[in-house]
């Protein structure tokens, strides 16, 4: 699985004209699922995200986790994190998992965040055309790829 974490002061997702999810301070997490991913990978990634110390403490050092700051999480599925741009000018997406597998593991990842103690976890709508708005604080963006373990 791949995840792009953005530390935000706020983020929201719209489908059409309807805002379906919005959070205050916390993380916007874009999630992509690959062919070799399974529930164990989704849960390990959720734990890793929950435990990352990427929020500032009282001295401005990144010593606090999302749990420490009682932050929220907005999780949005994004198969394009598996884009292959090595050939030509059109990205290929053959490394992304099939939609049924991707949706199940994306939702399991979100559940894993809740199970690890994040009280406010919201999601986008899988497979929908969404408008994602965010205010990135820092800016602070982290790329995680479970294949890099």
N, CA, C and O atoms as a DFTB+ gen file, in Angstrom:
596 C
 N C O
     1  1       0.846      -1.175       0.000
     2  2       0.000       0.000       0.000
     3  2       0.887       1.233       0.000
     4  3       2.022       1.215       0.475
     5  1       0.341       2.279      -0.537
     6  2       1.033       3.560      -0.547
     7  2       0.131       4.594       0.098
     8  3      -1.086       4.582      -0.085
     9  1       0.744       5.484       0.854
    10  2      -0.026       6.544       1.502
    11  2       0.746       7.848       1.412
    12  3       1.954       7.890       1.645
    13  1       0.035       8.901       1.073
    14  2       0.588      10.239       1.082
    15  2      -0.110      10.989       2.206
    16  3      -1.309      11.256       2.138
    17  1       0.656      11.325       3.243
    18  2       0.114      11.998       4.423
    19  2       0.404      13.480       4.326
    20  3       1.536      13.887       4.065
    21  1      -0.618      14.280       4.535
    22  2      -0.443      15.720       4.563
    23  2      -0.993      16.248       5.878
    24  3      -2.165      16.060       6.204
    25  1      -0.127      16.907       6.619
    26  2      -0.554      17.502       7.894
    27  2      -1.379      18.745       7.549
    28  3      -0.920      19.625       6.820
    29  1      -2.599      18.803       8.081
    30  2      -3.523      19.859       7.681
    31  2      -4.129      20.584       8.879
    32  3      -4.226      20.034       9.976
    33  1      -4.528      21.817       8.646
    34  2      -5.344      22.525       9.631
    35  2      -6.817      22.251       9.370
    36  3      -7.654      22.331      10.269
    37  1      -7.117      21.919       8.098
    38  2      -8.461      21.487       7.731
    39  2      -8.407      20.825       6.355
    40  3      -7.525      21.106       5.544
    41  1      -9.369      19.945       6.117
    42  2      -9.484      19.292       4.809
    43  2     -10.927      18.849       4.623
    44  3     -11.644      18.590       5.590
    45  1     -11.340      18.767       3.359
    46  2     -12.703      18.324       3.080
    47  2     -12.755      17.651       1.716
    48  3     -11.862      17.809       0.882
    49  1     -13.832      16.895       1.518
    50  2     -14.076      16.206       0.259
    51  2     -15.507      16.486      -0.178
    52  3     -16.449      16.377       0.606
    53  1     -15.645      16.849      -1.449
    54  2     -16.963      17.038      -2.050
    55  2     -17.153      16.015      -3.160
    56  3     -16.216      15.685      -3.886
    57  1     -18.367      15.524      -3.280
    58  2     -18.789      14.749      -4.437
    59  2     -19.920      15.566      -5.042
    60  3     -20.965      15.754      -4.419
    61  1     -19.707      16.046      -6.251
    62  2     -20.650      17.000      -6.824
    63  2     -20.599      18.278      -6.002
    64  3     -19.520      18.822      -5.766
    65  1     -21.736      18.753      -5.572
    66  2     -21.803      19.965      -4.753
    67  2     -21.905      19.659      -3.264
    68  3     -21.947      20.577      -2.444
    69  1     -21.944      18.372      -2.905
    70  2     -22.148      17.981      -1.509
    71  2     -20.820      17.682      -0.808
    72  3     -20.024      16.872      -1.283
    73  1     -20.595      18.343       0.322
    74  2     -19.447      18.020       1.160
    75  2     -19.788      16.748       1.926
    76  3     -20.733      16.722       2.714
    77  1     -19.013      15.697       1.688
    78  2     -19.319      14.402       2.310
    79  2     -18.447      14.122       3.530
    80  3     -18.764      13.248       4.336
    81  1     -17.343      14.869       3.664
    82  2     -16.453      14.679       4.810
    83  2     -15.642      15.949       5.000
    84  3     -15.266      16.619       4.039
    85  1     -15.382      16.265       6.270
    86  2     -14.496      17.395       6.558
    87  2     -13.901      17.210       7.946
    88  3     -14.540      16.683       8.856
    89  1     -12.662      17.660       8.080
    90  2     -11.950      17.558       9.357
    91  2     -11.274      18.886       9.666
    92  3     -11.062      19.727       8.792
    93  1     -10.945      19.040      10.942
    94  2     -10.090      20.141      11.375
    95  2      -8.658      19.656      11.395
    96  3      -8.255      18.909      10.504
    97  1      -7.876      20.056      12.384
    98  2      -6.462      19.675      12.424
    99  2      -6.251      18.160      12.443
   100  3      -6.945      17.423      13.144
   101  1      -5.279      17.724      11.658
   102  2      -4.958      16.300      11.598
   103  2      -4.238      15.950      10.324
   104  3      -3.320      16.653       9.903
   105  1      -4.663      14.843       9.699
   106  2      -4.018      14.344       8.489
   107  2      -5.025      14.090       7.379
   108  3      -6.083      13.504       7.607
   109  1      -4.689      14.534       6.187
   110  2      -5.343      14.068       4.966
   111  2      -4.466      12.939       4.472
   112  3      -3.266      13.125       4.267
   113  1      -5.054      11.764       4.277
   114  2      -4.281      10.582       3.890
   115  2      -4.829      10.057       2.567
   116  3      -5.955       9.563       2.504
   117  1      -4.025      10.167       1.515
   118  2      -4.370       9.592       0.222
   119  2      -3.800       8.183       0.203
   120  3      -2.619       7.989       0.490
   121  1      -4.632       7.191      -0.135
   122  2      -4.248       5.788      -0.022
   123  2      -4.408       5.074      -1.360
   124  3      -5.450       5.165      -2.010
   125  1      -3.356       4.363      -1.757
   126  2      -3.406       3.506      -2.930
   127  2      -3.128       2.070      -2.522
   128  3      -2.330       1.809      -1.622
   129  1      -3.795       1.145      -3.195
   130  2      -3.659      -0.274      -2.880
   131  2      -3.067      -0.990      -4.086
   132  3      -3.502      -0.783      -5.219
   133  1      -2.064      -1.838      -3.832
   134  2      -1.423      -2.606      -4.891
   135  2      -1.862      -4.060      -4.889
   136  3      -2.605      -4.496      -4.010
   137  1      -1.394      -4.803      -5.882
   138  2      -1.785      -6.206      -6.060
   139  2      -1.418      -7.116      -4.900
   140  3      -2.177      -8.029      -4.573
   141  1      -0.284      -6.889      -4.276
   142  2       0.193      -7.796      -3.235
   143  2      -0.295      -7.435      -1.838
   144  3       0.087      -8.083      -0.864
   145  1      -1.126      -6.420      -1.728
   146  2      -1.569      -5.959      -0.416
   147  2      -2.701      -6.828       0.123
   148  3      -3.489      -7.404      -0.626
   149  1      -2.751      -6.900       1.464
   150  2      -3.800      -7.667       2.132
   151  2      -4.162      -6.956       3.429
   152  3      -3.654      -5.871       3.714
   153  1      -5.038      -7.571       4.210
   154  2      -5.506      -6.946       5.443
   155  2      -4.360      -6.667       6.412
   156  3      -4.344      -5.621       7.061
   157  1      -3.412      -7.578       6.518
   158  2      -2.282      -7.372       7.428
   159  2      -1.485      -6.136       7.036
   160  3      -1.041      -5.386       7.906
   161  1      -1.300      -5.917       5.752
   162  2      -0.575      -4.742       5.268
   163  2      -1.359      -3.476       5.614
   164  3      -0.779      -2.488       6.067
   165  1      -2.673      -3.507       5.402
   166  2      -3.517      -2.343       5.705
   167  2      -3.442      -1.985       7.189
   168  3      -3.340      -0.811       7.543
   169  1      -3.491      -2.987       8.043
   170  2      -3.453      -2.736       9.486
   171  2      -2.070      -2.271       9.941
   172  3      -1.964      -1.426      10.830
   173  1      -1.018      -2.812       9.346
   174  2       0.336      -2.367       9.693
   175  2       0.550      -0.913       9.274
   176  3       1.181      -0.141       9.997
   177  1       0.030      -0.547       8.120
   178  2       0.143       0.833       7.663
   179  2      -0.651       1.768       8.577
   180  3      -0.194       2.867       8.891
   181  1      -1.825       1.337       8.999
   182  2      -2.631       2.150       9.920
   183  2      -1.878       2.383      11.227
   184  3      -1.865       3.499      11.748
   185  1      -1.264       1.356      11.747
   186  2      -0.481       1.510      12.990
   187  2       0.689       2.468      12.768
   188  3       0.954       3.334      13.602
   189  1       1.379       2.310      11.655
   190  2       2.526       3.175      11.358
   191  2       2.104       4.645      11.281
   192  3       2.776       5.518      11.831
   193  1       0.999       4.908      10.604
   194  2       0.491       6.282      10.486
   195  2       0.128       6.825      11.863
   196  3       0.453       7.966      12.192
   197  1      -0.537       6.019      12.655
   198  2      -0.980       6.443      13.982
   199  2       0.199       6.773      14.892
   200  3       0.111       7.690      15.709
   201  1       1.288       6.042      14.760
   202  2       2.431       6.208      15.657
   203  2       3.475       7.217      15.174
   204  3       4.360       7.594      15.941
   205  1       3.388       7.657      13.922
   206  2       4.376       8.607      13.406
   207  2       4.349       9.903      14.203
   208  3       3.288      10.478      14.447
   209  1       5.515      10.346      14.599
   210  2       5.623      11.598      15.357
   211  2       5.906      12.723      14.365
   212  3       7.059      13.039      14.072
   213  1       4.826      13.319      13.854
   214  2       4.957      14.329      12.802
   215  2       4.240      15.636      13.146
   216  3       4.070      16.500      12.286
   217  1       3.825      15.775      14.395
   218  2       3.188      17.009      14.850
   219  2       4.106      17.687      15.862
   220  3       4.833      17.028      16.606
   221  1       4.057      19.002      15.874
   222  2       4.951      19.780      16.731
   223  2       4.568      19.683      18.206
   224  3       3.393      19.638      18.569
   225  1       5.606      19.652      19.038
   226  2       5.400      19.735      20.484
   227  2       5.466      21.208      20.882
   228  3       5.477      22.081      20.014
   229  1       5.509      21.488      22.163
   230  2       5.551      22.858      22.652
   231  2       6.785      23.638      22.240
   232  3       6.787      24.869      22.270
   233  1       7.832      22.925      21.854
   234  2       9.077      23.572      21.438
   235  2       9.223      23.619      19.914
   236  3      10.260      24.035      19.398
   237  1       8.177      23.190      19.198
   238  2       8.211      23.231      17.746
   239  2       8.888      22.044      17.095
   240  3       9.089      22.039      15.880
   241  1       9.247      21.031      17.879
   242  2       9.878      19.823      17.336
   243  2       8.804      18.797      16.989
   244  3       7.771      18.728      17.655
   245  1       9.040      18.012      15.963
   246  2       8.060      16.998      15.568
   247  2       8.194      15.778      16.466
   248  3       8.834      14.789      16.110
   249  1       7.579      15.869      17.632
   250  2       7.656      14.814      18.645
   251  2       6.298      14.239      19.008
   252  3       6.217      13.402      19.907
   253  1       5.231      14.657      18.343
   254  2       3.905      14.219      18.744
   255  2       3.216      13.475      17.601
   256  3       3.371      13.823      16.430
   257  1       2.463      12.457      17.963
   258  2       1.697      11.687      16.982
   259  2       0.309      12.305      16.821
   260  3      -0.067      13.221      17.552
   261  1      -0.425      11.801      15.875
   262  2      -1.803      12.258      15.679
   263  2      -2.644      11.971      16.927
   264  3      -3.570      12.720      17.237
   265  1      -2.326      10.894      17.638
   266  2      -3.025      10.594      18.891
   267  2      -2.703      11.629      19.953
   268  3      -3.587      12.062      20.693
   269  1      -1.428      12.031      20.032
   270  2      -0.993      13.003      21.031
   271  2      -1.685      14.348      20.873
   272  3      -1.923      15.053      21.853
   273  1      -2.004      14.699      19.630
   274  2      -2.629      16.004      19.379
   275  2      -4.142      15.886      19.196
   276  3      -4.811      16.868      18.874
   277  1      -4.681      14.673      19.402
   278  2      -6.117      14.415      19.210
   279  2      -6.571      14.883      17.835
   280  3      -7.621      15.510      17.692
   281  1      -5.758      14.566      16.819
   282  2      -6.061      14.975      15.454
   283  2      -7.067      14.060      14.780
   284  3      -7.310      12.934      15.216
   285  1      -7.637      14.571      13.719
   286  2      -8.578      13.824      12.892
   287  2      -7.861      13.284      11.659
   288  3      -6.748      13.702      11.341
   289  1      -8.511      12.356      10.975
   290  2      -7.955      11.812       9.732
   291  2      -9.039      11.781       8.666
   292  3     -10.162      11.343       8.912
   293  1      -8.683      12.251       7.483
   294  2      -9.550      12.151       6.315
   295  2      -8.828      11.251       5.326
   296  3      -7.759      11.601       4.825
   297  1      -9.412      10.089       5.045
   298  2      -8.792       9.071       4.198
   299  2      -9.495       9.054       2.850
   300  3     -10.714       8.902       2.770
   301  1      -8.705       9.212       1.789
   302  2      -9.238       9.264       0.432
   303  2      -8.506       8.234      -0.421
   304  3      -7.277       8.232      -0.490
   305  1      -9.267       7.364      -1.065
   306  2      -8.672       6.365      -1.946
   307  2      -8.147       7.049      -3.208
   308  3      -8.823       7.892      -3.798
   309  1      -6.926       6.673      -3.614
   310  2      -6.342       7.280      -4.805
   311  2      -5.462       6.270      -5.521
   312  3      -4.274       6.137      -5.227
   313  1      -6.070       5.555      -6.475
   314  2      -5.339       4.525      -7.209
   315  2      -4.191       5.115      -8.017
   316  3      -3.258       4.396      -8.374
   317  1      -4.242       6.412      -8.311
   318  2      -3.184       7.018      -9.118
   319  2      -1.846       7.068      -8.391
   320  3      -0.837       7.410      -9.006
   321  1      -1.805       6.737      -7.102
   322  2      -0.516       6.616      -6.413
   323  2       0.293       5.456      -6.982
   324  3       1.495       5.356      -6.737
   325  1      -0.360       4.582      -7.740
   326  2       0.324       3.467      -8.400
   327  2       0.578       3.731      -9.880
   328  3       0.772       2.791     -10.651
   329  1       0.581       4.992     -10.282
   330  2       0.820       5.339     -11.678
   331  2       2.235       4.935     -12.108
   332  3       3.206       5.149     -11.382
   333  1       2.324       4.356     -13.286
   334  2       3.614       4.034     -13.895
   335  2       3.815       5.025     -15.036
   336  3       3.085       5.008     -16.027
   337  1       4.816       5.887     -14.880
   338  2       5.083       6.910     -15.894
   339  2       6.398       6.649     -16.623
   340  3       6.986       7.562     -17.203
   341  1       6.853       5.407     -16.590
   342  2       8.168       5.086     -17.158
   343  2       8.166       5.023     -18.684
   344  3       9.225       5.096     -19.307
   345  1       7.000       4.889     -19.282
   346  2       6.932       4.786     -20.742
   347  2       5.896       5.760     -21.287
   348  3       4.786       5.858     -20.764
   349  1       6.258       6.459     -22.313
   350  2       5.323       7.326     -23.004
   351  2       4.856       8.498     -22.161
   352  3       5.489       8.879     -21.176
   353  1       3.724       9.061     -22.581
   354  2       3.211      10.239     -21.904
   355  2       1.900       9.987     -21.178
   356  3       1.353      10.891     -20.547
   357  1       1.395       8.766     -21.265
   358  2       0.168       8.421     -20.567
   359  2       0.496       7.437     -19.452
   360  3       1.045       6.368     -19.715
   361  1       0.161       7.790     -18.194
   362  2       0.452       6.868     -17.090
   363  2      -0.341       5.571     -17.217
   364  3      -1.471       5.556     -17.703
   365  1       0.279       4.492     -16.769
   366  2      -0.413       3.209     -16.681
   367  2      -0.730       2.906     -15.224
   368  3      -0.006       3.329     -14.323
   369  1      -1.803       2.178     -14.999
   370  2      -2.237       1.892     -13.630
   371  2      -2.375       0.399     -13.356
   372  3      -3.158      -0.010     -12.499
   373  1      -1.618      -0.409     -14.080
   374  2      -1.745      -1.855     -13.932
   375  2      -1.218      -2.366     -12.593
   376  3      -1.521      -3.494     -12.207
   377  1      -0.435      -1.554     -11.878
   378  2       0.074      -1.976     -10.570
   379  2      -0.931      -1.770      -9.444
   380  3      -0.724      -2.252      -8.330
   381  1      -2.022      -1.055      -9.728
   382  2      -3.061      -0.831      -8.718
   383  2      -3.936      -2.080      -8.605
   384  3      -4.169      -2.781      -9.589
   385  1      -4.412      -2.341      -7.398
   386  2      -5.295      -3.489      -7.162
   387  2      -6.636      -3.279      -7.860
   388  3      -7.007      -2.153      -8.190
   389  1      -7.353      -4.375      -8.078
   390  2      -8.688      -4.285      -8.661
   391  2      -9.595      -3.486      -7.719
   392  3      -9.357      -3.464      -6.511
   393  1     -10.624      -2.836      -8.252
   394  2     -11.478      -2.000      -7.416
   395  2     -12.081      -2.707      -6.204
   396  3     -12.160      -2.109      -5.131
   397  1     -12.508      -3.961      -6.343
   398  2     -13.123      -4.647      -5.204
   399  2     -12.114      -4.874      -4.073
   400  3     -12.447      -4.703      -2.900
   401  1     -10.896      -5.256      -4.421
   402  2      -9.852      -5.448      -3.414
   403  2      -9.438      -4.103      -2.828
   404  3      -9.295      -3.969      -1.613
   405  1      -9.249      -3.117      -3.683
   406  2      -8.805      -1.795      -3.227
   407  2      -9.814      -1.177      -2.268
   408  3      -9.425      -0.626      -1.238
   409  1     -11.086      -1.257      -2.583
   410  2     -12.092      -0.665      -1.701
   411  2     -12.093      -1.341      -0.330
   412  3     -12.143      -0.670       0.700
   413  1     -12.038      -2.668      -0.327
   414  2     -12.041      -3.406       0.934
   415  2     -10.844      -3.025       1.805
   416  3     -10.998      -2.812       3.007
   417  1      -9.649      -2.939       1.204
   418  2      -8.447      -2.643       1.990
   419  2      -8.360      -1.164       2.376
   420  3      -7.836      -0.833       3.440
   421  1      -8.862      -0.289       1.535
   422  2      -8.921       1.139       1.874
   423  2      -9.820       1.350       3.095
   424  3      -9.472       2.102       4.005
   425  1     -10.964       0.690       3.109
   426  2     -11.871       0.803       4.255
   427  2     -11.282       0.121       5.488
   428  3     -11.489       0.584       6.610
   429  1     -10.552      -0.974       5.287
   430  2      -9.913      -1.655       6.421
   431  2      -8.821      -0.788       7.022
   432  3      -8.636      -0.767       8.239
   433  1      -8.095      -0.068       6.166
   434  2      -7.095       0.885       6.653
   435  2      -7.758       1.947       7.533
   436  3      -7.268       2.242       8.623
   437  1      -8.855       2.514       7.070
   438  2      -9.577       3.534       7.856
   439  2     -10.047       2.944       9.182
   440  3      -9.938       3.594      10.222
   441  1     -10.567       1.725       9.155
   442  2     -10.975       1.064      10.400
   443  2      -9.772       0.848      11.321
   444  3      -9.888       0.983      12.539
   445  1      -8.624       0.514      10.742
   446  2      -7.413       0.325      11.525
   447  2      -6.994       1.601      12.240
   448  3      -6.511       1.543      13.372
   449  1      -7.169       2.741      11.605
   450  2      -6.875       4.017      12.269
   451  2      -7.773       4.188      13.490
   452  3      -7.318       4.601      14.556
   453  1      -9.058       3.863      13.319
   454  2     -10.004       3.959      14.444
   455  2      -9.601       2.997      15.558
   456  3      -9.602       3.367      16.732
   457  1      -9.259       1.771      15.194
   458  2      -8.869       0.757      16.180
   459  2      -7.606       1.151      16.935
   460  3      -7.398       0.717      18.069
   461  1      -6.765       1.968      16.314
   462  2      -5.541       2.437      16.961
   463  2      -5.758       3.709      17.759
   464  3      -4.803       4.270      18.296
   465  1      -6.995       4.174      17.846
   466  2      -7.290       5.268      18.751
   467  2      -7.631       6.614      18.158
   468  3      -7.910       7.550      18.907
   469  1      -7.620       6.751      16.835
   470  2      -8.008       8.031      16.244
   471  2      -9.529       8.106      16.284
   472  3     -10.214       7.311      15.641
   473  1     -10.051       9.061      17.039
   474  2     -11.496       9.149      17.280
   475  2     -12.273       9.598      16.052
   476  3     -13.364       9.087      15.796
   477  1     -11.735      10.543      15.289
   478  2     -12.455      11.094      14.137
   479  2     -11.742      10.683      12.860
   480  3     -10.754      11.301      12.462
   481  1     -12.250       9.631      12.217
   482  2     -11.734       9.167      10.933
   483  2     -12.874       9.247       9.932
   484  3     -13.910       8.605      10.102
   485  1     -12.676      10.032       8.895
   486  2     -13.679      10.169       7.845
   487  2     -13.079       9.702       6.528
   488  3     -11.859       9.636       6.375
   489  1     -13.956       9.377       5.574
   490  2     -13.492       8.872       4.284
   491  2     -14.193       9.581       3.140
   492  3     -15.273      10.153       3.287
   493  1     -13.532       9.518       1.996
   494  2     -14.162       9.947       0.758
   495  2     -15.077       8.836       0.271
   496  3     -15.338       7.873       0.993
   497  1     -15.561       8.974      -0.953
   498  2     -16.409       7.953      -1.567
   499  2     -15.575       7.192      -2.588
   500  3     -15.123       7.761      -3.581
   501  1     -15.375       5.906      -2.338
   502  2     -14.533       5.097      -3.209
   503  2     -15.056       5.143      -4.644
   504  3     -16.247       4.952      -4.887
   505  1     -14.161       5.396      -5.582
   506  2     -14.494       5.363      -7.007
   507  2     -15.183       6.605      -7.534
   508  3     -15.413       6.709      -8.739
   509  1     -15.517       7.540      -6.678
   510  2     -16.215       8.744      -7.117
   511  2     -15.216       9.800      -7.583
   512  3     -14.054       9.798      -7.176
   513  1     -15.681      10.683      -8.427
   514  2     -14.924      11.882      -8.786
   515  2     -15.102      12.851      -7.626
   516  3     -16.214      13.302      -7.352
   517  1     -14.012      13.169      -6.949
   518  2     -14.083      13.987      -5.736
   519  2     -13.266      15.261      -5.901
   520  3     -12.292      15.309      -6.652
   521  1     -13.690      16.287      -5.177
   522  2     -12.906      17.514      -5.042
   523  2     -12.367      17.519      -3.617
   524  3     -13.129      17.561      -2.651
   525  1     -11.055      17.476      -3.502
   526  2     -10.408      17.446      -2.196
   527  2      -9.783      18.809      -1.941
   528  3      -8.983      19.301      -2.736
   529  1     -10.160      19.408      -0.822
   530  2      -9.585      20.692      -0.435
   531  2      -8.817      20.506       0.861
   532  3      -9.233      19.750       1.739
   533  1      -7.680      21.209       0.974
   534  2      -6.896      21.087       2.190
   535  2      -6.064      22.333       2.403
   536  3      -5.752      23.071       1.468
   537  1      -5.715      22.544       3.656
   538  2      -4.725      23.543       4.014
   539  2      -3.591      22.766       4.675
   540  3      -3.707      22.320       5.816
   541  1      -2.489      22.612       3.934
   542  2      -1.334      21.853       4.396
   543  2      -0.527      22.746       5.329
   544  3      -0.113      23.842       4.950
   545  1      -0.311      22.275       6.535
   546  2       0.434      23.040       7.534
   547  2       1.906      22.661       7.444
   548  3       2.258      21.488       7.563
   549  1       2.738      23.625       7.241
   550  2       4.174      23.398       7.175
   551  2       4.798      24.061       5.946
   552  3       5.532      25.037       6.106
   553  1       4.547      23.590       4.758
   554  2       3.850      22.360       4.400
   555  2       4.614      21.129       4.879
   556  3       5.844      21.113       4.933
   557  1       3.854      20.116       5.217
   558  2       4.423      18.894       5.767
   559  2       3.732      17.721       5.096
   560  3       2.550      17.469       5.330
   561  1       4.480      17.000       4.256
   562  2       3.937      15.876       3.493
   563  2       4.904      14.699       3.616
   564  3       6.116      14.855       3.464
   565  1       4.344      13.512       3.895
   566  2       5.140      12.294       4.056
   567  2       4.623      11.230       3.092
   568  3       3.415      11.038       2.952
   569  1       5.551      10.542       2.431
   570  2       5.232       9.440       1.523
   571  2       5.579       8.134       2.226
   572  3       6.699       7.965       2.707
   573  1       4.618       7.205       2.289
   574  2       4.866       5.891       2.852
   575  2       4.547       4.835       1.801
   576  3       3.530       4.923       1.113
   577  1       5.405       3.854       1.680
   578  2       5.181       2.743       0.770
   579  2       5.524       1.478       1.533
   580  3       6.669       1.301       1.949
   581  1       4.565       0.604       1.723
   582  2       4.808      -0.601       2.518
   583  2       5.830      -1.522       1.859
   584  3       6.406      -2.379       2.530
   585  1       6.060      -1.364       0.575
   586  2       7.086      -2.170      -0.111
   587  2       8.492      -1.773       0.316
   588  3       9.443      -2.521       0.090
   589  1       8.631      -0.597       0.932
   590  2       9.937      -0.105       1.345
   591  2      10.357      -0.585       2.727
   592  3      11.416      -0.181       3.208
   593  1       9.574      -1.427       3.379
   594  2       9.905      -1.875       4.736
   595  2      11.152      -2.684       4.775
   596  3      11.563      -3.134       5.845
